[in-house]
Amino acid sequence: MSEELDQHIQACLDGDMDRFTDVVTICEPRVRAVLAAMSPDPNVVPDLTQEVFLIAYQRLATYQPGSNFLAWIRTIARNVAQNARRSWYRRQALREQYQPEAERLMAENIDRLVESLPEEALEALRACVGGLGGRNSDLIDGYYFKGNSLKRIAVFLNMSPTAAKVALHRARQAIGICLHRKGAA
């Protein structure tokens, strides 16, 4: 395999950059495995994989044919994964640090907004939320009125978290359409 890789890489270095797709095909499973093992969020593995191959493409001239290309590209993958991991942990720390304050400020503003709404708008909102029915009503109630996380609601409703997120988005859209039809939006 290393000879085949070196032939593709040499062709790339000689100007046939279309051969890089062959390099990607051979190396992608190994690169994904490194990224999946090191990434705290499996959803970013496809993006990180693209980043690894973009970096490898840009730095291909620094690779020495005859050395171990798989080791070379795995090193790039480890570096990309470590950077993504550090970034993810920083975002988590910031979220934990500032989320309670942001939620408190939003709650204050929401209360003020609701108090300033005319009674007809509140009645229209109640009617639109009440008209959802089924899972959509449970999603809105659980998320906005009971303060549950989407993950917890998904478990309760026997849905995947992604399906719950999509359903919540659609429920909000339905409420918006309903409010618009009632002239309250």
Contact map, one row per residue, 1 for C-alpha under 8 A:
11111000000000000000000000000000000000000000000000000000000000000000000000000000000000000000000000000000000000000000000000000000000000000000000000000000000000000000000000000000000000000
11111100000000000000000000000000000000000000000000000000000000000001100000000000000000000000000000000000000000000000000000000000000000000000000000000000000000000000000000000000000000000
11111110000000000000000000000000000000000000000000000000000000000100000000000000000000000000000000000000000000000000000000000000000000000000000000000000000000000000000000000000000000000
11111111000000000000000000000000000000000000000000000000000000000000000000000000000000000000000000000000000000000000000000000000000000000000000000000000000000000000000000000000000000000
11111111100000000000001001000000000000000000000000000000000000000000100000000000000000000000000000000000000000000000000000000000000000000000000000000000000000000000000000000000000000000
01111111110000000000000000000000000000000000000000000000000000001100100000000000000000000000000000000000000000000000000000000000000000000000000000000000000000000000000000000000000000000
00111111111000000000000000000000000000000000000000000000000000000000000000000000000000000000000000000000000000000000000000000000000000000000000000000000000000000000000000000000000000000
00011111111100000011011000000000000000000000000000000000000000000000000000000000000000000000000000000000000000000000000000000000000000000000000000000000000000000000000000000000000000000
00001111111110000011001000000000000000000000000000000000000100001000000000000000000000000000000000000000000000000000000000000000000000000000000000000000000000000000000000000000000000000
00000111111111000000000000000000000000000000000000000000000000001000000000000000000000000000000000000000000000000000000000000000000000000000000000000000000000000000000000000000000000000
00000011111111111010000000000000000000000000000000000000000000000000000000000000000000000000000000000000000000000000000000000000000000000000000000000000000000000000000000000000000000000
00000001111111111111000000000000000000000000000000000000000000000000000000000000000000000000000000000000000000000000000000000000000000000000000000000000000000000000000000000000000000000
00000000111111111000000000000000000000000000000000000000000110000000000000000000000000000000000000000000000000000000000000000000000000000000000000000000000000000000000000000000000000000
00000000011111110000000000000000000000000000000000000000000000000000000000000000000000000000000000000000000000000000000000000000000000000000000000000000000000000000000000000000000000000
00000000001111111000000000000000000000000000000000000000000000000000000000000000000000000000000000000000000000000000000000000000000000000000000000000000000000000000000000000000000000000
00000000001111111110000000000000000000000000000000000000000000000000000000000000000000000000000000000000000000000000000000000000000000000000000000000000000000000000000000000000000000000
00000000001110111111000000000000000000000000000000000000000000000000000000000000000000000000000000000000000000000000000000000000000000000000000000000000000000000000000000000000000000000
00000000000100011111100000000000000000000000000000000000000000000000000000000000000000000000000000000000000000000000000000000000000000000000000000000000000000000000000000000000000000000
00000001101100011111111000000000000000000000000000000000000000000000000000000000000000000000000000000000000000000000000000000000000000000000000000000000000000000000000000000000000000000
00000001100100001111111100000000000000000000000000000000100000000000000000000000000000000000000000000000000000000000000000000000000000000000000000000000000000000000000000000000000000000
00000000000000000111111110000000000000000000000000000000000000000000000000000000000000000000000000000000000000000000000000000000000000000000000000000000000000000000000000000000000000000
00000001000000000011111111000000000000000000000000000000000000000000000000000000000000000000000000000000000000000000000000000000000000000000000000000000000000000000000000000000000000000
00001001100000000011111111100000000000000000000000000000000000000000000000000000000000000000000000000000000000000000000000000000000000000000000000000000000000000000000000000000000000000
00000000000000000001111111110000000000000000000000001000000000000000000000000000000000000000000000000000000000000000000000000000000000000000000000000000000000000000000000000000000000000
00000000000000000000111111110000000000000000000000000000000000000000000000000000000000000000000000000000000000000000000000000000000000000000000000000000000000000000000000000000000000000
00001000000000000000011111111000000000000000000000000000000000000000000000000000000000000000000000000000000000000000000000000000000000000000000000000000000000000000000000000000000000000
00000000000000000000001111111110000000000000000000000000000000000000010000000000000000000000000000000000000000000000000000000000000000000000000000000000000000000000000000000000000000000
00000000000000000000000111111111000000000000000010000000000000000000000000000000000000000000000000000000000000000000000000000000000000000000000000000000000000000000000000000000000000000
00000000000000000000000001111111100000000000000000000000000000000000000000000000000000000000000000000000000000000000000000000000000000000000000000000000000000000000000000000000000000000
00000000000000000000000000111111110000000000000000000000000000000000000001000000000000000000000000000000000000000000000000000000000000000000000000000000000000000000000000000000000000000
00000000000000000000000000111111111000000000000010010000000000000000000011001000000000000000000000000000000000000000000000000000000000000000000000000000000000000000000000000000000000000
00000000000000000000000000011111111100000000110010000000000000000000000000000000000000000000000000000000000000000000000000000000000000000000000000000000000000000000000000000000000000000
00000000000000000000000000001111111110000000000000000000000000000000000000000000000000000000000000000000000000000000000000000000000000000000000000000000000000000000000000000000000000000
00000000000000000000000000000111111111000000000000000000000000000000000001001100000000000000000000000000000000000000000000000000000000000000000000000000000000000000000000000000000000000
00000000000000000000000000000011111111100000100110000000000000000000000000001100100000000000000000000000000000000000000000000000000000000000000000000000000000000000000000000000000000000
00000000000000000000000000000001111111100100100000000000000000000000000000000000000000000000000000000000000000000000000000000000000000000000000000000000000000000000000000000000000000000
00000000000000000000000000000000111111100000000000000000000000000000000000000000000000000000000000000000000000000000000000000000000000000000000000000000000000000000000000000000000000000
00000000000000000000000000000000011111110000000000000000000000000000000000000100110010000000000000000000000000000000000000000000000000000000000000000000000000000000000000000000000000000
00000000000000000000000000000000001111111101100000000000000000000000000000000000110110000000000000000000000000000000000000000000000000000000000000000000000000000000000000000000000000000
00000000000000000000000000000000000001111100000000000000000000000000000000000000000010010000000000000000000000000000000000000000000000000000000000000000000000000000000000000000000000000
00000000000000000000000000000000000000111111100000000000000000000000000000000000000000000000000000000000000000000000000000000000000000000000000000000000000000000000000000000000000000000
00000000000000000000000000000000000100111111100000000000000000000000000000000000000000000000000000000000000000000000000000000000000000000000000000000000000000000000000000000000000000000
00000000000000000000000000000000000000001111110000000000000000000000000000000000000000000000000000000000000000000000000000000000000000000000000000000000000000000000000000000000000000000
00000000000000000000000000000000000000101111111100000000000000000000000000000000000000000000000000000000000000000000000000000000000000000000000000000000000000000000000000000000000000000
00000000000000000000000000000001001100101111111110000000000000000000000000000000000000000000000000000000000000000000000000000000000000000000000000000000000000000000000000000000000000000
00000000000000000000000000000001000000000011111111000000000000000000000000000000000000000000000000000000000000000000000000000000000000000000000000000000000000000000000000000000000000000
00000000000000000000000000000000000000000001111111100000000000000000000000000000000000000000000000000000000000000000000000000000000000000000000000000000000000000000000000000000000000000
00000000000000000000000000000000001000000001111111110000000000000000000000000001100000000000000000000000000000000000000000000000000000000000000000000000000000000000000000000000000000000
00000000000000000000000000010011001000000000111111111000000000000000000000001000000000000000000000000000000000000000000000000000000000000000000000000000000000000000000000000000000000000
00000000000000000000000000000000000000000000011111111100000000000000000000000000000000000000000000000000000000000000000000000000000000000000000000000000000000000000000000000000000000000
00000000000000000000000000000000000000000000001111111110000000000000000000000001000000000000000000000000000000000000000000000000000000000000000000000000000000000000000000000000000000000
00000000000000000000000000000010000000000000000111111111000000000000000010011001000000000000000000000000000000000000000000000000000000000000000000000000000000000000000000000000000000000
00000000000000000000000100000000000000000000000011111111100000000000000000000000000000000000000000000000000000000000000000000000000000000000000000000000000000000000000000000000000000000
00000000000000000000000000000000000000000000000001111111110000000000000000000000000000000000000000000000000000000000000000000000000000000000000000000000000000000000000000000000000000000
00000000000000000000000000000000000000000000000000111111111000000000000000010000000000000000000000000000000000000000000000000000000000000000000000000000000000000000000000000000000000000
00000000000000000000000000000000000000000000000000011111111100000000000010010000000000000000000000000000000000000000000000000000000000000000000000000000000000000000000000000000000000000
00000000000000000001000000000000000000000000000000001111111100000000000000000000000000000000000000000000000000000000000000000000000000000000000000000000000000000000000000000000000000000
00000000000000000000000000000000000000000000000000000111111110000000000000000000000000000000000000000000000000000000000000000000000000000000000000000000000000000000000000000000000000000
00000000000000000000000000000000000000000000000000000011111111100000000000000000000000000000000000000000000000000000000000000000000000000000000000000000000000000000000000000000000000000
00000000100010000000000000000000000000000000000000000001111111100000000000000000000000000000000000000000000000000000000000000000000000000000000000000000000000000000000000000000000000000
00000000000010000000000000000000000000000000000000000000011111110000000000000000000000000000000000000000000000000000000000000000000000000000000000000000000000000000000000000000000000000
00000000000000000000000000000000000000000000000000000000001111110000000000000000000000000000000000000000000000000000000000000000000000000000000000000000000000000000000000000000000000000
00000000000000000000000000000000000000000000000000000000001111111010100100000000000000000000000000000000000000000000000000000000000000000000000000000000000000000000000000000000000000000
00000000000000000000000000000000000000000000000000000000000011111110000000000000000000000000000000000000000000000000000000000000000000000000000000000000000000000000000000000000000000000
00000100110000000000000000000000000000000000000000000000000000111111100000000000000000000000000000000000000000000000000000000000000000000000000000000000000000000000000000000000000000000
00100100000000000000000000000000000000000000000000000000000000011111000000000000000000000000000000000000000000000000000000000000000000000000000000000000000000000000000000000000000000000
00000000000000000000000000000000000000000000000000000000000000111111100000000000000000000000000000000000000000000000000000000000000000000000000000000000000000000000000000000000000000000
01000000000000000000000000000000000000000000000000000000000000001111111100000000000000000000000000000000000000000000000000000000000000000000000000000000000000000000000000000000000000000
01001100000000000000000000000000000000000000000000000000000000101011111110000000000000000000000000000000000000000000000000000000000000000000000000000000000000000000000000000000000000000
00000000000000000000000000100000000000000000000000000000000000000001111111000000000000000000000000000000000000000000000000000000000000000000000000000000000000000000000000000000000000000
00000000000000000000000000000000000000000000000000000000000000000001111111100000000000000000000000000000000000000000000000000000000000000000000000000000000000000000000000000000000000000
00000000000000000000000000000000000000000000000000000000000000100001111111110000000000000000000000000000000000000000000000000000000000000000000000000000000000000000000000000000000000000
00000000000000000000000000000010000000000000000000010001000000000000111111111000000000000000000000000000000000000000000000000000000000000000000000000000000000000000000000000000000000000
00000000000000000000000000000110010000000000000000000000000000000000011111111100000000000000000000000000000000000000000000000000000000000000000000000000000000000000000000000000000000000
00000000000000000000000000000000000000000000000000000000000000000000001111111110000000000000000000000000000000000000000000000000000000000000000000000000000000000000000000000000000000000
00000000000000000000000000000000000000000000000000010011000000000000000111111111000000000000000000000000000000000000000000000000000000000000000000000000000000000000000000000000000000000
00000000000000000000000000000010011000000000000010010000000000000000000011111111100000000000000000000000000000000000000000000000000000000000000000000000000000000000000000000000000000000
00000000000000000000000000000000011001000000000000000000000000000000000001111111110000000000000000000000000000000000000000000000000000000000000000000000000000000000000000000000000000000
00000000000000000000000000000000000000000000000000000000000000000000000000111111111000000000000000000000000000000000000000000000000000000000000000000000000000000000000000000000000000000
00000000000000000000000000000000000000000000000100110000000000000000000000011111111100000000000000000000000000000000000000000000000000000000000000000000000000000000000000000000000000000
00000000000000000000000000000000001001100000000100000000000000000000000000001111111110000000000000000000000000000000000000000000000000000000000000000000000000000000000000000000000000000
00000000000000000000000000000000000001100000000000000000000000000000000000000111111111000000000000000000000000000000000000000000000000000000000000000000000000000000000000000000000000000
00000000000000000000000000000000000000000000000000000000000000000000000000000011111111100000000000000000000000000000000000000000000000000000000000000000000000000000000000000000000000000
00000000000000000000000000000000000000100000000000000000000000000000000000000001111111110000000000000000000000000000000000000000000000000000000000000000000000000000000000000000000000000
00000000000000000000000000000000000001110000000000000000000000000000000000000000111111111000000000000000000000000000000000000000000000000000000000000000000000000000000000000000000000000
00000000000000000000000000000000000000000000000000000000000000000000000000000000011111111100000000000000000000000000000000000000000000000000000000000000000000000000000000000000000000000
00000000000000000000000000000000000000000000000000000000000000000000000000000000001111111110000000000000000000000000000000000000000000000000000000000000000000000000000000000000000000000
00000000000000000000000000000000000000010000000000000000000000000000000000000000000111111111000000000000000000000000000000000000000000000000000000000000000000000000000000000000000000000
00000000000000000000000000000000000000000000000000000000000000000000000000000000000011111111100000000000000000000000000000000000000000000000000000000000000000000000000000000000000000000
00000000000000000000000000000000000000000000000000000000000000000000000000000000000001111111110000000000000000000000000000000000000000000000000000000000000000000000000000000000000000000
00000000000000000000000000000000000000000000000000000000000000000000000000000000000000111111111000000000000000000000000000000000000000000000000000000000000000000000000000000000000000000
00000000000000000000000000000000000000000000000000000000000000000000000000000000000000011111111100000000000000000000000000000000000000000000000000000000000000000000000000000000000000000
00000000000000000000000000000000000000000000000000000000000000000000000000000000000000001111111110000000000000000000000000000000000000000000000000000000000000000000000000000000000000000
00000000000000000000000000000000000000000000000000000000000000000000000000000000000000000111111111100000000000000000000000000000000000000000000000000000000000000000000000000000000000000
00000000000000000000000000000000000000000000000000000000000000000000000000000000000000000011111111100000000000000000000000000000000000000000000000000000000000000000000000000000000000000
00000000000000000000000000000000000000000000000000000000000000000000000000000000000000000001111111110000000000000000000000000000000000000000000000000000000000000000000000000000000000000
00000000000000000000000000000000000000000000000000000000000000000000000000000000000000000000111111110000000000000000000000000000000000000000000000000000000000000000000000000000000000000
00000000000000000000000000000000000000000000000000000000000000000000000000000000000000000000011111111100000000000000000000000000000000000000000000000000000000000000000000000000000000000
00000000000000000000000000000000000000000000000000000000000000000000000000000000000000000000011111111110000000000000000000000000000000000000000000000000000000000000000000000000000000000
00000000000000000000000000000000000000000000000000000000000000000000000000000000000000000000000111111111000000000000000000000000000000000000000000000000000000000000000000000000000000000
00000000000000000000000000000000000000000000000000000000000000000000000000000000000000000000000001111111100000000000000000000000000000000000000000000000000000000000000000000000000000000
00000000000000000000000000000000000000000000000000000000000000000000000000000000000000000000000001111111110000000000000000000000000000000000000000000000000000000000000000000000000000000
00000000000000000000000000000000000000000000000000000000000000000000000000000000000000000000000000111111111000000000000000000000000000000000000000000000000000000000000000000000000000000
00000000000000000000000000000000000000000000000000000000000000000000000000000000000000000000000000011111111100000000000000000000000000000000000000000000000000000000000000000000000000000
00000000000000000000000000000000000000000000000000000000000000000000000000000000000000000000000000001111111110000000000000000000000000000000000000000000000000000000000000000000000000000
00000000000000000000000000000000000000000000000000000000000000000000000000000000000000000000000000000111111111000000000000000000000000000000000000000000000000000000000000000000000000000
00000000000000000000000000000000000000000000000000000000000000000000000000000000000000000000000000000011111111100000000000000000000000000000000000000000000000000000000000000000000000000
00000000000000000000000000000000000000000000000000000000000000000000000000000000000000000000000000000001111111110000000000000000000000000000000000000000000000000000000000000000000000000
00000000000000000000000000000000000000000000000000000000000000000000000000000000000000000000000000000000111111111000000000000000000000000000000000000000000000000000000000000000000000000
00000000000000000000000000000000000000000000000000000000000000000000000000000000000000000000000000000000011111111100000000000000000000000000000000000000000000000000000000000000000000000
00000000000000000000000000000000000000000000000000000000000000000000000000000000000000000000000000000000001111111110000000000000000000000000000000000000000000000000000000000000000000000
00000000000000000000000000000000000000000000000000000000000000000000000000000000000000000000000000000000000111111111000000000000000000000000000000000000000000000000000000000000000000000
00000000000000000000000000000000000000000000000000000000000000000000000000000000000000000000000000000000000011111111100000000000000000000000000000000000000000000000000000000000000000000
00000000000000000000000000000000000000000000000000000000000000000000000000000000000000000000000000000000000001111111100001000000000000000000000000000000000000000000000000000000000000000
00000000000000000000000000000000000000000000000000000000000000000000000000000000000000000000000000000000000000111111100000000000000000000000000000000000000000000000000000000000000000000
00000000000000000000000000000000000000000000000000000000000000000000000000000000000000000000000000000000000000011111110000000000000000000000000000000000000000000000000000000000000000000
00000000000000000000000000000000000000000000000000000000000000000000000000000000000000000000000000000000000000001111111011000000000000000000000000000000000000000000000000000000000000000
00000000000000000000000000000000000000000000000000000000000000000000000000000000000000000000000000000000000000000001111111000000000000000000000000000000000000000000000000000000000000000
00000000000000000000000000000000000000000000000000000000000000000000000000000000000000000000000000000000000000000000111111100000000000000000000000000000000000000000000000000000000000000
00000000000000000000000000000000000000000000000000000000000000000000000000000000000000000000000000000000000000000000011111110000000000000000000000000000000000000000000000000000000000010
00000000000000000000000000000000000000000000000000000000000000000000000000000000000000000000000000000000000000000000111111111000000000000000000000000000000000000000000000000000000000010
00000000000000000000000000000000000000000000000000000000000000000000000000000000000000000000000000000000000000000100111111111100000000000000000000000000000000000000000000000000000000000
00000000000000000000000000000000000000000000000000000000000000000000000000000000000000000000000000000000000000000000001111111110000000000000000000000000000000000000000000000000000000000
00000000000000000000000000000000000000000000000000000000000000000000000000000000000000000000000000000000000000000000000111111111000000000000000000000000000000000000000000000000001001010
00000000000000000000000000000000000000000000000000000000000000000000000000000000000000000000000000000000000000000000000011111111100000000000000000000000000000000000000000000010001000000
00000000000000000000000000000000000000000000000000000000000000000000000000000000000000000000000000000000000000000000000001111111110000000000000000000000000000000000000000000000000000000
00000000000000000000000000000000000000000000000000000000000000000000000000000000000000000000000000000000000000000000000000111111111000000000000000000000000000000000000000000000000000000
00000000000000000000000000000000000000000000000000000000000000000000000000000000000000000000000000000000000000000000000000011111111100000000000000000000000000000000000000000010011000000
00000000000000000000000000000000000000000000000000000000000000000000000000000000000000000000000000000000000000000000000000001111111100001001000000000000000000000000000000000010000000000
00000000000000000000000000000000000000000000000000000000000000000000000000000000000000000000000000000000000000000000000000000111111110001000000000000000000000000000000000000000000000000
00000000000000000000000000000000000000000000000000000000000000000000000000000000000000000000000000000000000000000000000000000011111110001000000000000000000000000000000000000000000000000
00000000000000000000000000000000000000000000000000000000000000000000000000000000000000000000000000000000000000000000000000000001111111011000000000000000000000000000000000100110000000000
00000000000000000000000000000000000000000000000000000000000000000000000000000000000000000000000000000000000000000000000000000000011111111100000000000000000000000000000000000000000000000
00000000000000000000000000000000000000000000000000000000000000000000000000000000000000000000000000000000000000000000000000000000000111111100000000000000000000000000000000000000000000000
00000000000000000000000000000000000000000000000000000000000000000000000000000000000000000000000000000000000000000000000000000000000011111110000000000000000010000000000000000000000000000
00000000000000000000000000000000000000000000000000000000000000000000000000000000000000000000000000000000000000000000000000000000000111111111000000000000000000000000001100100000000000000
00000000000000000000000000000000000000000000000000000000000000000000000000000000000000000000000000000000000000000000000000000000111111111111100000000000000000000000000000100000000000000
00000000000000000000000000000000000000000000000000000000000000000000000000000000000000000000000000000000000000000000000000000000000011111111110000000000000000000000000000000000000000000
00000000000000000000000000000000000000000000000000000000000000000000000000000000000000000000000000000000000000000000000000000000000000111111111000000000100000000001001100000000000000000
00000000000000000000000000000000000000000000000000000000000000000000000000000000000000000000000000000000000000000000000000000000100000011111111110000000000000000000000100100000000000000
00000000000000000000000000000000000000000000000000000000000000000000000000000000000000000000000000000000000000000000000000000000000000001111111111000000000000000000000000000000000000000
00000000000000000000000000000000000000000000000000000000000000000000000000000000000000000000000000000000000000000000000000000000000000000111111111110000100000000000000000000000000000000
00000000000000000000000000000000000000000000000000000000000000000000000000000000000000000000000000000000000000000000000000000000000000000011111111111100100000000000000000000000000000000
00000000000000000000000000000000000000000000000000000000000000000000000000000000000000000000000000000000000000000000000000000000000000000001111111110000000000000000000000000000000000000
00000000000000000000000000000000000000000000000000000000000000000000000000000000000000000000000000000000000000000000000000000000000000000001111111100000000000000000000000000000000000000
00000000000000000000000000000000000000000000000000000000000000000000000000000000000000000000000000000000000000000000000000000000000000000000111111110000000000000000000000000000000000000
00000000000000000000000000000000000000000000000000000000000000000000000000000000000000000000000000000000000000000000000000000000000000000000011111111000000000000000000000000000000000000
00000000000000000000000000000000000000000000000000000000000000000000000000000000000000000000000000000000000000000000000000000000000000000000011101111101100000000000000000000000000000000
00000000000000000000000000000000000000000000000000000000000000000000000000000000000000000000000000000000000000000000000000000000000000000000001000111111100000000000000000000000000000000
00000000000000000000000000000000000000000000000000000000000000000000000000000000000000000000000000000000000000000000000000000000000000000000001000011111110000001001100000000000000000000
00000000000000000000000000000000000000000000000000000000000000000000000000000000000000000000000000000000000000000000000000000000000000000000000000001111111000011001000000000000000000000
00000000000000000000000000000000000000000000000000000000000000000000000000000000000000000000000000000000000000000000000000000000000000000000000000011111111100000000000000000000000000000
00000000000000000000000000000000000000000000000000000000000000000000000000000000000000000000000000000000000000000000000000000000000000000010011000011111111110000001000000000000000000000
00000000000000000000000000000000000000000000000000000000000000000000000000000000000000000000000000000000000000000000000000000000000000000000000000000111111111111011000000000000000000000
00000000000000000000000000000000000000000000000000000000000000000000000000000000000000000000000000000000000000000000000000000000000000000000000000000011111111111000000000000000000000000
00000000000000000000000000000000000000000000000000000000000000000000000000000000000000000000000000000000000000000000000000000000000000000000000000000001111111100000000000000000000000000
00000000000000000000000000000000000000000000000000000000000000000000000000000000000000000000000000000000000000000000000000000000000000100000000000000000111111100000000000000000000000000
00000000000000000000000000000000000000000000000000000000000000000000000000000000000000000000000000000000000000000000000000000000000000000000000000000000011111110000000000000000000000000
00000000000000000000000000000000000000000000000000000000000000000000000000000000000000000000000000000000000000000000000000000000000000000000000000000000011111111011000000000000000000000
00000000000000000000000000000000000000000000000000000000000000000000000000000000000000000000000000000000000000000000000000000000000000000000000000000010011001111111000000000000000000000
00000000000000000000000000000000000000000000000000000000000000000000000000000000000000000000000000000000000000000000000000000000000000000000000000000110011000111111100000000000000000000
00000000000000000000000000000000000000000000000000000000000000000000000000000000000000000000000000000000000000000000000000000000000000000000000000000000000000011111110000000000000000000
00000000000000000000000000000000000000000000000000000000000000000000000000000000000000000000000000000000000000000000000000000000000000000000000000000000010000111111111000000000000000000
00000000000000000000000000000000000000000000000000000000000000000000000000000000000000000000000000000000000000000000000000000000000000000010000000000110110000111111111100000000000000000
00000000000000000000000000000000000000000000000000000000000000000000000000000000000000000000000000000000000000000000000000000000000000000000000000000100000000001111111110000000000000000
00000000000000000000000000000000000000000000000000000000000000000000000000000000000000000000000000000000000000000000000000000000000000000000000000000000000000000111111111000000000000000
00000000000000000000000000000000000000000000000000000000000000000000000000000000000000000000000000000000000000000000000000000000000000010010000000000000000000000011111111100000000000000
00000000000000000000000000000000000000000000000000000000000000000000000000000000000000000000000000000000000000000000000000000000000000010011000000000000000000000001111111110000000000000
00000000000000000000000000000000000000000000000000000000000000000000000000000000000000000000000000000000000000000000000000000000000000000000000000000000000000000000111111111000000000000
00000000000000000000000000000000000000000000000000000000000000000000000000000000000000000000000000000000000000000000000000000000000000000000000000000000000000000000011111111100000000000
00000000000000000000000000000000000000000000000000000000000000000000000000000000000000000000000000000000000000000000000000000000000100011001000000000000000000000000001111111110000000000
00000000000000000000000000000000000000000000000000000000000000000000000000000000000000000000000000000000000000000000000000000000000000000000000000000000000000000000000111111111000000000
00000000000000000000000000000000000000000000000000000000000000000000000000000000000000000000000000000000000000000000000000000000000000000000000000000000000000000000000011111111100000000
00000000000000000000000000000000000000000000000000000000000000000000000000000000000000000000000000000000000000000000000000000000000100000000000000000000000000000000000001111111110000000
00000000000000000000000000000000000000000000000000000000000000000000000000000000000000000000000000000000000000000000000000001001100100000000000000000000000000000000000000111111111000000
00000000000000000000000000000000000000000000000000000000000000000000000000000000000000000000000000000000000000000000000000000000000000000000000000000000000000000000000000011111111100001
00000000000000000000000000000000000000000000000000000000000000000000000000000000000000000000000000000000000000000000000000000000000000000000000000000000000000000000000000001111111110000
00000000000000000000000000000000000000000000000000000000000000000000000000000000000000000000000000000000000000000000000000000001000000000000000000000000000000000000000000000111111111000
00000000000000000000000000000000000000000000000000000000000000000000000000000000000000000000000000000000000000000000000000011001000000000000000000000000000000000000000000000011111111111
00000000000000000000000000000000000000000000000000000000000000000000000000000000000000000000000000000000000000000000000000000000000000000000000000000000000000000000000000000001111111111
00000000000000000000000000000000000000000000000000000000000000000000000000000000000000000000000000000000000000000000000000000000000000000000000000000000000000000000000000000000111111110
00000000000000000000000000000000000000000000000000000000000000000000000000000000000000000000000000000000000000000000000000010000000000000000000000000000000000000000000000000000011111111
00000000000000000000000000000000000000000000000000000000000000000000000000000000000000000000000000000000000000000000000000000000000000000000000000000000000000000000000000000000001111111
00000000000000000000000000000000000000000000000000000000000000000000000000000000000000000000000000000000000000000000000110010000000000000000000000000000000000000000000000000000001111111
00000000000000000000000000000000000000000000000000000000000000000000000000000000000000000000000000000000000000000000000000000000000000000000000000000000000000000000000000000001001101111
